[in-house]
Amino acid sequence: MKIRKKIMIMSVYGASVIVVVMSIARLSLTPSSLNNDSNSMSFDYIIVS
């Protein structure tokens, strides 16, 4: 039961990480297409790296 609960927590954590990465990618893609802001681009690159 403990191992199963740990796997559940890890899978939920992985899903949340994927959602955060997708939202960051979406936020970094939309402003660059609307207005070419070099400051926001570099800021997003720092967050990713």
N, C-alpha and C positions, 0 to 999 in steps of 0.2 A: 504493500500500500504506500509506503514512504517513497519507494522508487517511482511508482506511477504518479504520485503527486508532484515529485520533482520534475518528471518529464512534462507534466501538464504546465507547470510554472515556466519551464524553459520554452515550450512551444508558444505560450501566450507572450512571453518576453520577445521571442523572435518575430512574432506577428506584429507586435507594437513597433519594433525596430524597423521592419519593412515599411509600415505605414508612415513612420517619421521620415524615412529616406525618400519615399515617394512624394510626400508633401514638400520636402526641401527641394527636390528636383523640379517639382511643378512650380514652386515659388521662384526658383532661380531661372526657369525657362521663360515664364510669362513676362517679367519686367524687361528682360533683354530684348524680347520681340517688340514690346511697347515702346521703350525708350532705352537707348544704349547707354547705360550708366556703368562706368568702369568701376566705381566704388562699390556698388552692390555686387557686381560680378566677383571682384576680389574677395569681398566679405563672405560670399557663399563658398568660394574656393577654400577659404581658411576654415570654414565650418566643416566642409567635406573632408579636408585633409587633417 
